[in-house]
Amino acid sequence: MSTSNFTRRGLLKTSAVAGAGLALPTYLSAANHAGYTNAPQGDTVTLGFNVPQSG
């Protein structure tokens, strides 16, 4: 019978690293950041501030 060196902690660490590695490309892709749709059009920019009126 052979002994195995797999531990729960090692399995959790490995799966966390693998999950992060698989999720990383979705955060770093340029297509996610290219769709900036709130760009002002024209020569003027209007700023608005939300100030509470009820103390």
CHARMM-style PDB file with segment names, atoms N, HN, CA, C and O in Angstrom:
ATOM      1  N   MET     1       0.846  -1.176   0.000  1.00  0.00      PROA
ATOM      2  CA  MET     1       0.000   0.000   0.000  1.00  0.00      PROA
ATOM      3  C   MET     1       0.888   1.234   0.000  1.00  0.00      PROA
ATOM      4  O   MET     1       1.815   1.325   0.805  1.00  0.00      PROA
ATOM      5  N   SER     2       0.625   2.170  -0.875  1.00  0.00      PROA
ATOM      6  HN  SER     2      -0.128   2.096  -1.529  1.00  0.00      PROA
ATOM      7  CA  SER     2       1.456   3.367  -0.964  1.00  0.00      PROA
ATOM      8  C   SER     2       0.850   4.489  -0.133  1.00  0.00      PROA
ATOM      9  O   SER     2      -0.362   4.565   0.066  1.00  0.00      PROA
ATOM     10  N   THR     3       1.727   5.347   0.339  1.00  0.00      PROA
ATOM     11  HN  THR     3       2.712   5.285   0.177  1.00  0.00      PROA
ATOM     12  CA  THR     3       1.255   6.504   1.107  1.00  0.00      PROA
ATOM     13  C   THR     3       1.104   7.688   0.176  1.00  0.00      PROA
ATOM     14  O   THR     3       1.861   7.835  -0.783  1.00  0.00      PROA
ATOM     15  N   SER     4       0.143   8.517   0.455  1.00  0.00      PROA
ATOM     16  HN  SER     4      -0.472   8.397   1.235  1.00  0.00      PROA
ATOM     17  CA  SER     4      -0.124   9.685  -0.367  1.00  0.00      PROA
ATOM     18  C   SER     4       0.215  10.939   0.425  1.00  0.00      PROA
ATOM     19  O   SER     4      -0.058  11.015   1.622  1.00  0.00      PROA
ATOM     20  N   ASN     5       0.803  11.909  -0.235  1.00  0.00      PROA
ATOM     21  HN  ASN     5       1.025  11.847  -1.209  1.00  0.00      PROA
ATOM     22  CA  ASN     5       1.181  13.156   0.423  1.00  0.00      PROA
ATOM     23  C   ASN     5       0.149  14.259   0.212  1.00  0.00      PROA
ATOM     24  O   ASN     5       0.454  15.434   0.421  1.00  0.00      PROA
ATOM     25  N   PHE     6      -1.056  13.904  -0.196  1.00  0.00      PROA
ATOM     26  HN  PHE     6      -1.304  12.950  -0.366  1.00  0.00      PROA
ATOM     27  CA  PHE     6      -2.099  14.903  -0.390  1.00  0.00      PROA
ATOM     28  C   PHE     6      -2.725  15.260   0.953  1.00  0.00      PROA
ATOM     29  O   PHE     6      -3.125  14.382   1.718  1.00  0.00      PROA
ATOM     30  N   THR     7      -2.803  16.554   1.226  1.00  0.00      PROA
ATOM     31  HN  THR     7      -2.478  17.266   0.604  1.00  0.00      PROA
ATOM     32  CA  THR     7      -3.462  17.017   2.443  1.00  0.00      PROA
ATOM     33  C   THR     7      -4.605  17.939   2.055  1.00  0.00      PROA
ATOM     34  O   THR     7      -4.653  18.444   0.933  1.00  0.00      PROA
ATOM     35  N   ARG     8      -5.505  18.153   2.966  1.00  0.00      PROA
ATOM     36  HN  ARG     8      -5.466  17.743   3.878  1.00  0.00      PROA
ATOM     37  CA  ARG     8      -6.617  19.065   2.692  1.00  0.00      PROA
ATOM     38  C   ARG     8      -6.114  20.479   2.463  1.00  0.00      PROA
ATOM     39  O   ARG     8      -6.595  21.173   1.567  1.00  0.00      PROA
ATOM     40  N   ARG     9      -5.156  20.906   3.261  1.00  0.00      PROA
ATOM     41  HN  ARG     9      -4.766  20.342   3.989  1.00  0.00      PROA
ATOM     42  CA  ARG     9      -4.610  22.256   3.119  1.00  0.00      PROA
ATOM     43  C   ARG     9      -3.936  22.426   1.765  1.00  0.00      PROA
ATOM     44  O   ARG     9      -4.104  23.453   1.108  1.00  0.00      PROA
ATOM     45  N   GLY    10      -3.178  21.426   1.351  1.00  0.00      PROA
ATOM     46  HN  GLY    10      -3.041  20.591   1.886  1.00  0.00      PROA
ATOM     47  CA  GLY    10      -2.527  21.485   0.048  1.00  0.00      PROA
ATOM     48  C   GLY    10      -3.523  21.515  -1.092  1.00  0.00      PROA
ATOM     49  O   GLY    10      -3.333  22.224  -2.080  1.00  0.00      PROA
ATOM     50  N   LEU    11      -4.591  20.738  -0.949  1.00  0.00      PROA
ATOM     51  HN  LEU    11      -4.746  20.162  -0.147  1.00  0.00      PROA
ATOM     52  CA  LEU    11      -5.628  20.731  -1.969  1.00  0.00      PROA
ATOM     53  C   LEU    11      -6.328  22.083  -2.046  1.00  0.00      PROA
ATOM     54  O   LEU    11      -6.603  22.572  -3.142  1.00  0.00      PROA
ATOM     55  N   LEU    12      -6.621  22.695  -0.898  1.00  0.00      PROA
ATOM     56  HN  LEU    12      -6.398  22.298  -0.007  1.00  0.00      PROA
ATOM     57  CA  LEU    12      -7.262  24.008  -0.889  1.00  0.00      PROA
ATOM     58  C   LEU    12      -6.361  25.078  -1.494  1.00  0.00      PROA
ATOM     59  O   LEU    12      -6.828  25.926  -2.256  1.00  0.00      PROA
ATOM     60  N   LYS    13      -5.080  25.044  -1.161  1.00  0.00      PROA
ATOM     61  HN  LYS    13      -4.701  24.355  -0.542  1.00  0.00      PROA
ATOM     62  CA  LYS    13      -4.139  26.024  -1.729  1.00  0.00      PROA
ATOM     63  C   LYS    13      -4.052  25.875  -3.242  1.00  0.00      PROA
ATOM     64  O   LYS    13      -4.087  26.861  -3.978  1.00  0.00      PROA
ATOM     65  N   THR    14      -3.938  24.640  -3.694  1.00  0.00      PROA
ATOM     66  HN  THR    14      -3.909  23.838  -3.096  1.00  0.00      PROA
ATOM     67  CA  THR    14      -3.813  24.394  -5.126  1.00  0.00      PROA
ATOM     68  C   THR    14      -5.072  24.814  -5.873  1.00  0.00      PROA
ATOM     69  O   THR    14      -4.991  25.416  -6.944  1.00  0.00      PROA
ATOM     70  N   SER    15      -6.235  24.497  -5.310  1.00  0.00      PROA
ATOM     71  HN  SER    15      -6.301  24.008  -4.440  1.00  0.00      PROA
ATOM     72  CA  SER    15      -7.475  24.874  -5.987  1.00  0.00      PROA
ATOM     73  C   SER    15      -7.685  26.385  -5.972  1.00  0.00      PROA
ATOM     74  O   SER    15      -8.242  26.934  -6.923  1.00  0.00      PROA
ATOM     75  N   ALA    16      -7.250  27.070  -4.911  1.00  0.00      PROA
ATOM     76  HN  ALA    16      -6.797  26.624  -4.139  1.00  0.00      PROA
ATOM     77  CA  ALA    16      -7.372  28.529  -4.874  1.00  0.00      PROA
ATOM     78  C   ALA    16      -6.474  29.176  -5.924  1.00  0.00      PROA
ATOM     79  O   ALA    16      -6.887  30.115  -6.604  1.00  0.00      PROA
ATOM     80  N   VAL    17      -5.268  28.682  -6.054  1.00  0.00      PROA
ATOM     81  HN  VAL    17      -4.932  27.919  -5.502  1.00  0.00      PROA
ATOM     82  CA  VAL    17      -4.344  29.225  -7.061  1.00  0.00      PROA
ATOM     83  C   VAL    17      -4.865  28.934  -8.468  1.00  0.00      PROA
ATOM     84  O   VAL    17      -4.790  29.793  -9.346  1.00  0.00      PROA
ATOM     85  N   ALA    18      -5.385  27.742  -8.682  1.00  0.00      PROA
ATOM     86  HN  ALA    18      -5.445  27.045  -7.968  1.00  0.00      PROA
ATOM     87  CA  ALA    18      -5.916  27.398 -10.002  1.00  0.00      PROA
ATOM     88  C   ALA    18      -7.141  28.248 -10.332  1.00  0.00      PROA
ATOM     89  O   ALA    18      -7.288  28.706 -11.466  1.00  0.00      PROA
ATOM     90  N   GLY    19      -8.013  28.460  -9.363  1.00  0.00      PROA
ATOM     91  HN  GLY    19      -7.894  28.088  -8.443  1.00  0.00      PROA
ATOM     92  CA  GLY    19      -9.192  29.294  -9.594  1.00  0.00      PROA
ATOM     93  C   GLY    19      -8.824  30.729  -9.899  1.00  0.00      PROA
ATOM     94  O   GLY    19      -9.408  31.351 -10.786  1.00  0.00      PROA
ATOM     95  N   ALA    20      -7.849  31.261  -9.161  1.00  0.00      PROA
ATOM     96  HN  ALA    20      -7.374  30.756  -8.440  1.00  0.00      PROA
ATOM     97  CA  ALA    20      -7.403  32.632  -9.418  1.00  0.00      PROA
ATOM     98  C   ALA    20      -6.756  32.735 -10.797  1.00  0.00      PROA
ATOM     99  O   ALA    20      -6.946  33.726 -11.502  1.00  0.00      PROA
ATOM    100  N   GLY    21      -6.004  31.730 -11.174  1.00  0.00      PROA
ATOM    101  HN  GLY    21      -5.850  30.924 -10.601  1.00  0.00      PROA
ATOM    102  CA  GLY    21      -5.371  31.732 -12.489  1.00  0.00      PROA
ATOM    103  C   GLY    21      -6.379  31.669 -13.623  1.00  0.00      PROA
ATOM    104  O   GLY    21      -6.172  32.269 -14.678  1.00  0.00      PROA
ATOM    105  N   LEU    22      -7.469  30.945 -13.409  1.00  0.00      PROA
ATOM    106  HN  LEU    22      -7.637  30.457 -12.553  1.00  0.00      PROA
ATOM    107  CA  LEU    22      -8.500  30.869 -14.442  1.00  0.00      PROA
ATOM    108  C   LEU    22      -9.343  32.134 -14.502  1.00  0.00      PROA
ATOM    109  O   LEU    22      -9.844  32.483 -15.571  1.00  0.00      PROA
ATOM    110  N   ALA    23      -9.511  32.827 -13.384  1.00  0.00      PROA
ATOM    111  HN  ALA    23      -9.104  32.544 -12.515  1.00  0.00      PROA
ATOM    112  CA  ALA    23     -10.334  34.036 -13.355  1.00  0.00      PROA
ATOM    113  C   ALA    23      -9.561  35.274 -13.783  1.00  0.00      PROA
ATOM    114  O   ALA    23     -10.169  36.262 -14.194  1.00  0.00      PROA
ATOM    115  N   LEU    24      -8.255  35.246 -13.699  1.00  0.00      PROA
ATOM    116  HN  LEU    24      -7.761  34.444 -13.365  1.00  0.00      PROA
ATOM    117  CA  LEU    24      -7.437  36.423 -13.979  1.00  0.00      PROA
ATOM    118  C   LEU    24      -7.602  36.978 -15.395  1.00  0.00      PROA
ATOM    119  O   LEU    24      -7.690  38.198 -15.536  1.00  0.00      PROA
ATOM    120  N   PRO    25      -7.648  36.174 -16.439  1.00  0.00      PROA
ATOM    121  CA  PRO    25      -7.788  36.756 -17.782  1.00  0.00      PROA
ATOM    122  C   PRO    25      -9.073  37.549 -17.986  1.00  0.00      PROA
ATOM    123  O   PRO    25      -9.100  38.459 -18.815  1.00  0.00      PROA
ATOM    124  N   THR    26     -10.131  37.231 -17.258  1.00  0.00      PROA
ATOM    125  HN  THR    26     -10.108  36.492 -16.585  1.00  0.00      PROA
ATOM    126  CA  THR    26     -11.365  37.991 -17.426  1.00  0.00      PROA
ATOM    127  C   THR    26     -11.231  39.392 -16.860  1.00  0.00      PROA
ATOM    128  O   THR    26     -11.916  40.305 -17.322  1.00  0.00      PROA
ATOM    129  N   TYR    27     -10.375  39.587 -15.882  1.00  0.00      PROA
ATOM    130  HN  TYR    27      -9.819  38.846 -15.506  1.00  0.00      PROA
ATOM    131  CA  TYR    27     -10.172  40.908 -15.303  1.00  0.00      PROA
ATOM    132  C   TYR    27      -9.166  41.740 -16.094  1.00  0.00      PROA
ATOM    133  O   TYR    27      -9.200  42.970 -16.043  1.00  0.00      PROA
ATOM    134  N   LEU    28      -8.288  41.088 -16.810  1.00  0.00      PROA
ATOM    135  HN  LEU    28      -8.260  40.089 -16.851  1.00  0.00      PROA
ATOM    136  CA  LEU    28      -7.215  41.801 -17.496  1.00  0.00      PROA
ATOM    137  C   LEU    28      -7.463  42.007 -18.990  1.00  0.00      PROA
ATOM    138  O   LEU    28      -6.628  42.613 -19.662  1.00  0.00      PROA
ATOM    139  N   SER    29      -8.564  41.532 -19.523  1.00  0.00      PROA
ATOM    140  HN  SER    29      -9.243  41.040 -18.977  1.00  0.00      PROA
ATOM    141  CA  SER    29      -8.779  41.668 -20.962  1.00  0.00      PROA
ATOM    142  C   SER    29      -9.107  43.117 -21.316  1.00  0.00      PROA
ATOM    143  O   SER    29      -9.800  43.805 -20.567  1.00  0.00      PROA
ATOM    144  N   ALA    30      -8.613  43.564 -22.441  1.00  0.00      PROA
ATOM    145  HN  ALA    30      -8.050  43.005 -23.050  1.00  0.00      PROA
ATOM    146  CA  ALA    30      -8.799  44.952 -22.867  1.00  0.00      PROA
ATOM    147  C   ALA    30     -10.237  45.222 -23.288  1.00  0.00      PROA
ATOM    148  O   ALA    30     -10.698  46.360 -23.203  1.00  0.00      PROA
ATOM    149  N   ALA    31     -10.944  44.208 -23.735  1.00  0.00      PROA
ATOM    150  HN  ALA    31     -10.569  43.284 -23.805  1.00  0.00      PROA
ATOM    151  CA  ALA    31     -12.317  44.411 -24.188  1.00  0.00      PROA
ATOM    152  C   ALA    31     -13.229  44.825 -23.043  1.00  0.00      PROA
ATOM    153  O   ALA    31     -14.225  45.512 -23.271  1.00  0.00      PROA
ATOM    154  N   ASN    32     -12.914  44.427 -21.825  1.00  0.00      PROA
ATOM    155  HN  ASN    32     -12.105  43.869 -21.640  1.00  0.00      PROA
ATOM    156  CA  ASN    32     -13.742  44.806 -20.680  1.00  0.00      PROA
ATOM    157  C   ASN    32     -13.640  46.292 -20.380  1.00  0.00      PROA
ATOM    158  O   ASN    32     -14.596  46.888 -19.884  1.00  0.00      PROA
ATOM    159  N   HSD    33     -12.504  46.895 -20.670  1.00  0.00      PROA
ATOM    160  HN  HSD    33     -11.727  46.411 -21.072  1.00  0.00      PROA
ATOM    161  CA  HSD    33     -12.291  48.297 -20.342  1.00  0.00      PROA
ATOM    162  C   HSD    33     -12.495  49.223 -21.537  1.00  0.00      PROA
ATOM    163  O   HSD    33     -12.410  50.442 -21.389  1.00  0.00      PROA
ATOM    164  N   ALA    34     -12.759  48.674 -22.705  1.00  0.00      PROA
ATOM    165  HN  ALA    34     -12.827  47.683 -22.825  1.00  0.00      PROA
ATOM    166  CA  ALA    34     -12.880  49.492 -23.907  1.00  0.00      PROA
ATOM    167  C   ALA    34     -14.268  50.097 -24.068  1.00  0.00      PROA
ATOM    168  O   ALA    34     -14.440  51.016 -24.869  1.00  0.00      PROA
ATOM    169  N   GLY    35     -15.245  49.619 -23.345  1.00  0.00      PROA
ATOM    170  HN  GLY    35     -15.105  48.873 -22.694  1.00  0.00      PROA
ATOM    171  CA  GLY    35     -16.607  50.085 -23.534  1.00  0.00      PROA
ATOM    172  C   GLY    35     -16.990  51.241 -22.639  1.00  0.00      PROA
ATOM    173  O   GLY    35     -18.046  51.194 -22.009  1.00  0.00      PROA
ATOM    174  N   TYR    36     -16.178  52.273 -22.558  1.00  0.00      PROA
ATOM    175  HN  TYR    36     -15.320  52.312 -23.070  1.00  0.00      PROA
ATOM    176  CA  TYR    36     -16.488  53.441 -21.732  1.00  0.00      PROA
ATOM    177  C   TYR    36     -17.566  54.235 -22.439  1.00  0.00      PROA
ATOM    178  O   TYR    36     -17.294  54.895 -23.442  1.00  0.00      PROA
ATOM    179  N   THR    37     -18.793  54.179 -21.927  1.00  0.00      PROA
ATOM    180  HN  THR    37     -19.013  53.643 -21.112  1.00  0.00      PROA
ATOM    181  CA  THR    37     -19.923  54.786 -22.625  1.00  0.00      PROA
ATOM    182  C   THR    37     -20.346  56.118 -22.034  1.00  0.00      PROA
ATOM    183  O   THR    37     -21.269  56.741 -22.558  1.00  0.00      PROA
ATOM    184  N   ASN    38     -19.720  56.577 -20.979  1.00  0.00      PROA
ATOM    185  HN  ASN    38     -18.970  56.071 -20.553  1.00  0.00      PROA
ATOM    186  CA  ASN    38     -20.115  57.821 -20.329  1.00  0.00      PROA
ATOM    187  C   ASN    38     -19.217  58.985 -20.759  1.00  0.00      PROA
ATOM    188  O   ASN    38     -19.076  59.962 -20.024  1.00  0.00      PROA
ATOM    189  N   ALA    39     -18.621  58.885 -21.925  1.00  0.00      PROA
ATOM    190  HN  ALA    39     -18.735  58.090 -22.522  1.00  0.00      PROA
ATOM    191  CA  ALA    39     -17.746  59.943 -22.404  1.00  0.00      PROA
ATOM    192  C   ALA    39     -18.581  61.146 -22.834  1.00  0.00      PROA
ATOM    193  O   ALA    39     -19.558  60.979 -23.563  1.00  0.00      PROA
ATOM    194  N   PRO    40     -18.220  62.349 -22.402  1.00  0.00      PROA
ATOM    195  CA  PRO    40     -18.977  63.536 -22.801  1.00  0.00      PROA
ATOM    196  C   PRO    40     -18.802  63.816 -24.292  1.00  0.00      PROA
ATOM    197  O   PRO    40     -17.729  63.602 -24.857  1.00  0.00      PROA
ATOM    198  N   GLN    41     -19.861  64.290 -24.909  1.00  0.00      PROA
ATOM    199  HN  GLN    41     -20.733  64.463 -24.451  1.00  0.00      PROA
ATOM    200  CA  GLN    41     -19.805  64.635 -26.326  1.00  0.00      PROA
ATOM    201  C   GLN    41     -20.033  66.128 -26.463  1.00  0.00      PROA
ATOM    202  O   GLN    41     -20.918  66.682 -25.812  1.00  0.00      PROA
ATOM    203  N   GLY    42     -19.267  66.767 -27.280  1.00  0.00      PROA
ATOM    204  HN  GLY    42     -18.548  66.317 -27.809  1.00  0.00      PROA
ATOM    205  CA  GLY    42     -19.385  68.209 -27.468  1.00  0.00      PROA
ATOM    206  C   GLY    42     -18.259  68.935 -26.744  1.00  0.00      PROA
ATOM    207  O   GLY    42     -17.263  68.334 -26.342  1.00  0.00      PROA
ATOM    208  N   ASP    43     -18.447  70.270 -26.584  1.00  0.00      PROA
ATOM    209  HN  ASP    43     -19.257  70.758 -26.910  1.00  0.00      PROA
ATOM    210  CA  ASP    43     -17.398  71.098 -26.006  1.00  0.00      PROA
ATOM    211  C   ASP    43     -17.572  71.353 -24.515  1.00  0.00      PROA
ATOM    212  O   ASP    43     -16.628  71.799 -23.862  1.00  0.00      PROA
ATOM    213  N   THR    44     -18.734  71.088 -23.965  1.00  0.00      PROA
ATOM    214  HN  THR    44     -19.500  70.725 -24.495  1.00  0.00      PROA
ATOM    215  CA  THR    44     -18.970  71.392 -22.555  1.00  0.00      PROA
ATOM    216  C   THR    44     -19.204  70.116 -21.763  1.00  0.00      PROA
ATOM    217  O   THR    44     -19.663  69.102 -22.288  1.00  0.00      PROA
ATOM    218  N   VAL    45     -18.876  70.203 -20.500  1.00  0.00      PROA
ATOM    219  HN  VAL    45     -18.503  71.027 -20.073  1.00  0.00      PROA
ATOM    220  CA  VAL    45     -19.105  69.104 -19.569  1.00  0.00      PROA
ATOM    221  C   VAL    45     -19.908  69.651 -18.403  1.00  0.00      PROA
ATOM    222  O   VAL    45     -19.511  70.646 -17.796  1.00  0.00      PROA
ATOM    223  N   THR    46     -21.024  69.025 -18.081  1.00  0.00      PROA
ATOM    224  HN  THR    46     -21.346  68.218 -18.575  1.00  0.00      PROA
ATOM    225  CA  THR    46     -21.870  69.456 -16.974  1.00  0.00      PROA
ATOM    226  C   THR    46     -21.651  68.517 -15.796  1.00  0.00      PROA
ATOM    227  O   THR    46     -21.786  67.300 -15.925  1.00  0.00      PROA
ATOM    228  N   LEU    47     -21.314  69.090 -14.657  1.00  0.00      PROA
ATOM    229  HN  LEU    47     -21.204  70.078 -14.552  1.00  0.00      PROA
ATOM    230  CA  LEU    47     -21.109  68.305 -13.447  1.00  0.00      PROA
ATOM    231  C   LEU    47     -22.311  68.466 -12.539  1.00  0.00      PROA
ATOM    232  O   LEU    47     -22.859  69.563 -12.423  1.00  0.00      PROA
ATOM    233  N   GLY    48     -22.724  67.400 -11.903  1.00  0.00      PROA
ATOM    234  HN  GLY    48     -22.279  66.509 -11.998  1.00  0.00      PROA
ATOM    235  CA  GLY    48     -23.841  67.456 -10.968  1.00  0.00      PROA
ATOM    236  C   GLY    48     -23.417  66.909  -9.621  1.00  0.00      PROA
ATOM    237  O   GLY    48     -22.622  65.972  -9.547  1.00  0.00      PROA
ATOM    238  N   PHE    49     -23.944  67.492  -8.559  1.00  0.00      PROA
ATOM    239  HN  PHE    49     -24.589  68.253  -8.620  1.00  0.00      PROA
ATOM    240  CA  PHE    49     -23.617  67.047  -7.212  1.00  0.00      PROA
ATOM    241  C   PHE    49     -24.904  66.711  -6.478  1.00  0.00      PROA
ATOM    242  O   PHE    49     -25.877  67.462  -6.540  1.00  0.00      PROA
ATOM    243  N   ASN    50     -24.907  65.600  -5.797  1.00  0.00      PROA
ATOM    244  HN  ASN    50     -24.116  64.990  -5.746  1.00  0.00      PROA
ATOM    245  CA  ASN    50     -26.063  65.172  -5.035  1.00  0.00      PROA
ATOM    246  C   ASN    50     -25.869  65.608  -3.586  1.00  0.00      PROA
ATOM    247  O   ASN    50     -25.049  65.036  -2.867  1.00  0.00      PROA
ATOM    248  N   VAL    51     -26.626  66.623  -3.159  1.00  0.00      PROA
ATOM    249  HN  VAL    51     -27.292  67.087  -3.743  1.00  0.00      PROA
ATOM    250  CA  VAL    51     -26.512  67.163  -1.804  1.00  0.00      PROA
ATOM    251  C   VAL    51     -27.791  66.827  -1.050  1.00  0.00      PROA
ATOM    252  O   VAL    51     -28.878  67.183  -1.505  1.00  0.00      PROA
ATOM    253  N   PRO    52     -27.688  66.151   0.091  1.00  0.00      PROA
ATOM    254  CA  PRO    52     -28.902  65.838   0.842  1.00  0.00      PROA
ATOM    255  C   PRO    52     -29.564  67.104   1.378  1.00  0.00      PROA
ATOM    256  O   PRO    52     -28.882  68.009   1.859  1.00  0.00      PROA
ATOM    257  N   GLN    53     -30.891  67.166   1.296  1.00  0.00      PROA
ATOM    258  HN  GLN    53     -31.446  66.431   0.906  1.00  0.00      PROA
ATOM    259  CA  GLN    53     -31.639  68.352   1.703  1.00  0.00      PROA
ATOM    260  C   GLN    53     -32.297  68.193   3.070  1.00  0.00      PROA
ATOM    261  O   GLN    53     -32.863  69.154   3.589  1.00  0.00      PROA
ATOM    262  N   SER    54     -32.236  67.017   3.657  1.00  0.00      PROA
ATOM    263  HN  SER    54     -31.775  66.235   3.236  1.00  0.00      PROA
ATOM    264  CA  SER    54     -32.987  66.778   4.891  1.00  0.00      PROA
ATOM    265  C   SER    54     -32.070  66.486   6.075  1.00  0.00      PROA
ATOM    266  O   SER    54     -32.291  65.507   6.788  1.00  0.00      PROA
ATOM    267  N   GLY    55     -31.066  67.296   6.296  1.00  0.00      PROA
ATOM    268  HN  GLY    55     -30.887  68.091   5.717  1.00  0.00      PROA
ATOM    269  CA  GLY    55     -30.184  67.222   7.440  1.00  0.00      PROA
ATOM    270  C   GLY    55     -30.007  65.909   7.975  1.00  0.00      PROA
ATOM    271  OT1 GLY    55     -29.276  65.733   8.950  1.00  0.00      PROA
TER     272      GLY     55
END
